[in-house]
């Protein structure tokens, strides 16, 4: 049996040294939501004036915390804000119990931190269908408020993990004429990963000043080509949440700033890639580029069909350059394609063109590419200019091991 406790071979060497973001502090606690002796609650406190944007799962069975966050955005209050996250229990599909748990946690955080309840955002991740023991979370809130520190983002990233094998963080600092602007974020996610969005929690913080509507538009747009362009197993979670908070502590207004938009995109993309690289049982990180489609939407349909195909993903795990499985995925996607115009590359190796294997194809060259950790599959449909890039991982037996025992 595979070692399901081992850190992903695609993991970075260490958690990055993230810069501190003025206006946000963190604290963590171990309250035994599911496991004893494991940090499982994170509280982030945000300065007055913070603007908050969010994107959430489109699941029709989404969890009570997701529904609560969606109801609170965009919001108009400008007081302090807070984000509380627990791991080990998703507080999903728990009926009225879910709402009761959210309200109890929100009220406790609001009372302890001085936030209006409308400015308290919660997330839960873990097992679905089990009542959240929210009393354990509530009992730690006073201490969490007291212990707040702007140096604890790594501990916060670890507290929100479930089957993750490593904590995930990313940052950017860019210069403006008025001084530097800092962006730092963390994410969790390993399995049940597919748009929209993934079993994934993401929290990104910046000291920039930006209007809520502008921030929301930027986050929504970026999400389409970052967190909604990744997949591990094609399963969409009940609990996906992406929250971006701009504290304004730098005093630097970035409304309309392309530099800020680019930096935020880079942080979101890096975190999305880190989620895929921690895909349950993953040994290979796979980029799938589709060009020549009739539209961007069509290109995405093709890319995700390839990325989600168990046959493609197991071939990658076996380091088999089986281009026939890519042809199959293109054909089954339902998006427009012409068999005789499709070209396929593995890495830089042209595998197929004009409706058949390329006359220049050498399988040993394609097989050599498949042995690497970073795999690229490129498909050109030869129809128009639509293009999309998706990211996925291979599918190994360790994925079965992890999910067969998930509730135990």
N, C-alpha and C positions, 0 to 999 in steps of 0.2 A: 504493500500500500504506500502511496506517496506521502511524504512528510508535509502535512497541511499546516504545520506551525512554522515552517521555514520562511524566511523573508524572500520575497519575490526576487528572482535573479535579475530582473529589470529595474530593481530599486536603485535610487541614487545612493551614493556612499554614506550620506548622512543628511539629517534635516538641515535645510539651508539656514544661514544666519540672517534672519529676516530683520529689516530695520523696524524700529518702533514707530508706530503711527500715533501722532499726538491726538488726544481726544478719545482714545479707546484703551481700556484696561481689561484684564482677564483674571479669572481664578477658576480652580478646578476642585473637585471633591470625589471621593469614592463612597457611594451610598448603598451599593449592593442592589442596584436595579435588577441585574441578572446574575452577575458574578461577584463573589466576595473578594475584597482586596484589590479591585481593579478600578482605576479612575474612570468615572462614567458620567460625570456632570460637568459642564462648562458654562460659566456665566461671563458674558462680555458686557461691560457698561460703557455707554456712549455719551459724549458730551451734549449739553443742550445745543440745539441748532442743527444737529445731525440730520441729514436727509437720507432716506432709506428707500431702496428700490429692490424689487424681487421678481424672480421667475420661479414657477412651481410646476410640479407634475400635472399632467392633464388626465391622469387616471380618474376614472369615475368612482373608484373606491378609495379616494385619497383620505389621508389620516386627519384626525381632528386638529392637530397643530397646523397643518397646511391650510385648512379651511379658515382657521382663525387668522393666520398671517395674511391670507388673501383678502379677508374682510377689512383688515386694518390698513391696507395700502390703497391709494397713495398716502392718505392721512394728511391732516393739516396742522397738527400740534407741533410746536418747535421746542418743547422741553427736552430733558434728557431721555435717553432710550436704553433698552437692554435687550440682549439676546441670550436665552437659556436653551441649552441643548442637553438631552440625555441620550446615552447609548444603551443597548441591551434590550430595549422594548420600543416598538414603533408606535405605540398608542394608536394603532390602526385597526379598523373593523372591531371596535369595542363599544359601539352604540353610544348611549348616553354617558357611559363611563368615560369615554374619551373626552367629551366636552367638559365633564366634571373635573377631570385631571388638568386639562388646559387652564380652566378658570382658577383652580386652586393654585397652580404654579404662577400664573400671571399675577394674581392678587398678592401672593407672597413676595414676588420680586418687586412689584410696584410699591408695596408698603416698605420694604427694606431699603430700596434704592432711591425712592422719591420720584420715580417715573409715573406718569399717567399710565393706567392699564392699556390704553390704546397704543402706547409706545413700547410695549413689552412683546417681543416676538419669541415664540418657542418652536423647537423642532425635536422630534424623537426618531430614533432609528434602532432597528433590531427586529425582534420577533413580532409577527403580525398576529392579532387575534387574542392577545393576552392583556388583561387589565394592567395598566401602568400603576405600580405602587407609588403614587405621587407623594404620599406622606414622607417617604424617604428622601425625595428630592426637596420637598418643602422644608424639611428639618435642617437642611444644609444651607439654605439661602442666606440667612443672616451672616453666617461665617464666610460665605462666598463674597458677599458685599464688602465685608471687613478686609478680606485678603486681597483685594484687587491690586493688580500690578501691570504695568505696560510691558513687562519683560517676560510674560508667561504665555506667549502665543504658541510655542512648541508644546507646552503642557496642554493647552487648550486643544490643539490639533490631535493629540493622543487621546484625549478624553472622549472624542466623538467617534472613535474607530469601532468597528464591529469585526468583520472578518478581514479587515485590512491587515496587511503584514508590515506596513510602515506608515508613519505620519506624513502628510503631504502639505508642502508650503511653497509659495512662490512670491516674488516681489519685483517691483521696479521703482526706481527713483529717477525722475527726469527734471532737468533744470528749466526754469522759466525766467523771464527778465526780473521777476520779483522774488526769485528764490526757488528752492527745490520743492517738489511735490512727491509725496511718498504713497505707494500702494503696496499693501501686503495682504495675503490671503491664505486660507487653509481649506482643505477639502477632505472628505472621507468618501470612499466608494471602492468596491472590489467585485461585487457580483450583483445580479439583478440590474444590469446596466444596459439601457437602451433609451432612445428618445421616446416620450418626453418625460423626464430627462435621463435619469439613471437612479439607482438606489444610492443617492448621492446627496450629501449636504456640503454646501460651499458657502464660506463667509469671507468676504473681501472688504478691506477697510482702507480708506484713504483720508488724508488730511486736507484734501481739496475742497473748495467751495463750489457747489453746483446745484442748480435747481432740481427738485425732485423729478419733474417731468422730463428734463433733459437727461438726467441720470437713468431714469427708467427706460427711455427710448434706446439709449446706448447699450444698456445691459441686455435688453430684449433682442436687439439686432445682433450683438456679439454672440449671444447664446446659440443662435441658429447654426453658426459655423464653428462652435467650440463644444459645449456640453451636449448639444443636440446633433453632433456629428460623430459621437463615439458610441460604441456598443461592445459589450462583452458577451452577452448571452441572449439578446433580443427581448429581455423581460423588463417591463416598465414598473417602477416602484410606486407604492402608495405614498411615499414620504419625501420625494425629491424637493429640495429647497435650495435656491441660490439667493442669498441676500447680500447686497452691496451697500455699505454705509459710508457716507462722506461726512466727516465730522466738521469740516470747515476750519479746523484749528490752524492751518497754515495761513489763512487769510487770503489765499490766492484763488481767484475765480477762474474756473476752467470751462465755463459754458462756451461751447463752440470751438474748444481746443482740440485740434487733430492729434497733437502730441499726447494729450491725456487719453483720448480715445484709443490711440495705438497702444499706449502702455497698459491700459486696462485690458485690451484684447490680448496682449501678450501674457498677462497674468492668468487670464481665464483659459487661454489655450494651453499654457504650461500645466495648470492644475488638471485640465481635462486629460491631457496625455498621461499625467501621473496616475490618474484613476485607471486608465486602460493598462498601464504597465503593472498595476497591482491587481489586474483581473484574476479572479480565482483560478489558480493553477497555471497562470500564464508563464510562458517561457519566451515568447516572441511578440514584439510590438509591430503591428502591421498598418501601413498606410496604403489606402486605396484611392487612387486618383482616376476619376472618370471625366473625360473630355468628349467633345464632339456630339453632345446630346442635343435634343431639340429645345431644351430649356434647363435652367438650373434645377427645377423641381424634378425633372426627368432624370437628370444626372444623379441627384440624391437618391432617387428610387433605385437606380442601378447600383450605386455605391453601397447602399445599405443592404441590398439583396446579397451582394457578394460578401459583405462584412458579417452578415448574420447567418450565412450558410454553414451548418454543421459540417458538411462535406468539404467545403473550402477550408474551414478552420482546422479540421482534423488532418487534412492533407498538409497544411502548414506545420502542424505539430509533428507530423511524420517526416518533414523536410522533403516532401514529394512535390515536384513541380508539375502537378496534375492540372494543366490548363483546361482540360475538359470540364472540370468542376466550375471554373470561372465562366465558361461558355454556358453551362447549365444555369448558373445563377442569373446571368444576363437574360436568358430566355424566360425564366420563370418570373421575373420582376414585374411584368405587366406593362413596363414602360416601353416606349417605341425603340425599336432596334431593327437593323437590317443585317442578317447573318453575314452577307458577303462584303460588308463595309467595316466590320469589327476588326480592330487590331488589339493585341494583348502583349504586354511586356511583364516579365518578372525581373525587377531591377532594371538593368539596361539591356536585357536580353529580349529581343523581339521573338515572341513565341508563335504567334498566329496572325494571319492577315488574309484578306480576300477569301474568307470562308473556309480556310484550312490552315494547317501548320505552315509556318514560314519556311521557305526553302533554305534560309540561312540559319535556321534553328539548330543549336547544339545543346542537347539535354544536359550534358555535364556542366555547361556554363550556368544554366538555370538552376540546377541542383546545388551548385556552389553558392549561389545567392540565397537559397532556401536554408542553408546551414547557419546563416548569421542570426543575430538577435533582432535586427531591424530589417523588416521585409517590406518591399514596395511592390504593389501590383498596380499596373497602369492599363487602363482600357480607353481606347478612342473609338467612338461609335461612328465617326465619319458622317454625321448627319447635319450638324450645325455648330453652335458655339457654346452650348450649355456645359457647365463644369461644376464639379463638387468633389471635395476630399473628405473621406471618412477614415476613422481610425478604429482598429479593433486589435484583438490578440488571438493567439491560437487556442484551441480547445483540447485540454489534456484530461487524463483520468483523474487528476487531482481535483478538478472541478466537481466531479461526481462525489469524491470522498468528502469534500467540504460541505456540499449541500445535502448529502445523504444523512449527515450527522448534525446539521445546523441547530436543531432545537434541543440537542442533548447537552 
